[in-house]
Amino acid sequence: MSAVRNLQVDLDERTYPIHIGENLIGDPRYLVPHVRGTQVMVVSNETVAPLYLDRLMPALEGFQTASVVLHDGEQYKKPDILDQIYTALLDARFDRSCTLIACGGGVVGDMTGFAAATYQRGVDFIQVPTTLLAQVDSSVGGKTGVNHPLGKNMIGAFHQPRAVIADTTTLDTLPNRELSAGMAEVIKYGLINDPDFFSWLEQHLPALMARDKVSLAEAIERSCAGKAAIVAADEREAGQRALLNLGHTFGHAIETGMGYGQWLHGEAVGAGMAMAAEMSHRLGWLDEHERKRIDRVLEQAGLPNHPPQALSSARFRELMSVDKKVLGGRLRLVLLKGIGGALVTADFPPEVLDATLSSFARD
């Protein structure tokens, strides 16, 4: 078994560790130190719970434990499903010293985190992400929330976990489509500010897609380190943290427009990054060679580099207008001035966005 990799997110008194390694779920050394009370509620879903709940619960021996199992899928990331977590906590008479543990992918993590942020005005939670996307992105940084029919992640809160425990053995049971979806967020980190990592990905994608444990652990560690640095500098997205949304404004429009769950989040982000690269190229900020490198990496990772034809340019514009990065009525986008040179800007001619959308969308 390879050595455990340890990082931390530096947020003063709310600093917390990220542990990355094999067979961590059942190891109390990585869970127990982060539980401050006596009551622990584990939240999972109907896909993950049969695989890992029996490994996780024995690590919590000595605590008052309970669990709640949600339906699996982005389409269930909504307020009425969130209520199941609150009901389970209240039925078990859990108080404000309890700890929630999110054992699952990004949907479970986001919903558990939001429940923890709001139950009795805030309780502790721990992230135990079981998908690549959650391990490299959604479990780190404290963004929590649920979707609304008019917009993705429009209801939520910033609430940092006590720890993130990324057990790489969970990736053995991950479907190929979910592995590809997670690679979208890994690729994002290379594109926004780490061209050396992007070059490393170009060389190691075959090993990553073959689930080579050493390569995956390296990719997870480098992705988490990149996100941890950005979150430490800008916890609540006042500036630099918005760079983490590369491809997400286009991608969220795809997810909302197609109906939650039709496209996986990572698939939509992959197509969104291709659209951001194309717009950057049209602005003269990204040369043709770099644009093709991005397309090639997305294809190697099994990701779409084109949005669904079911969405028109007009529908894209409508959906993008309710994005969280709209300020003062102006849409801000994360674009690229070269690979590794992401920036957040509203300073682009509207006709360039229109041309970009028209080049991809059904009109």
MOBEL-V387297 format. One record per run of one state. SS is the DSSP state (~ for helix, > for strand, _ for the rest). FROM is the first residue (numbers start at 1). TO is the last residue. If there is no record, write none. Layout:
((SS:FROM:TO) (SS:FROM:TO))
This chain:
((_:1:4) (>:5:9) (_:10:11) (~:12:14) (_:15:15) (>:16:21) (_:22:27) (~:28:30) (_:31:31) (~:32:34) (_:35:38) (>:39:45) (_:46:48) (~:49:60) (_:61:63) (>:64:70) (_:71:73) (~:74:76) (_:77:78) (~:79:91) (_:92:98) (>:99:104) (_:105:105) (~:106:121) (_:122:123) (>:124:129) (_:130:131) (~:132:138) (_:139:142) (>:143:148) (_:149:150) (>:151:158) (_:159:162) (>:163:167) (~:168:173) (_:174:175) (~:176:193) (_:194:194) (~:195:209) (_:210:212) (~:213:233) (_:234:239) (~:240:245) (_:246:247) (~:248:258) (_:259:264) (~:265:282) (_:283:287) (~:288:300) (_:301:311) (>:312:312) (~:313:320) (_:321:326) (>:327:327) (_:328:329) (>:330:330) (_:331:332) (>:333:336) (_:337:341) (>:342:345) (_:346:349) (~:350:360) (_:361:361) (>:362:362) (_:363:363))
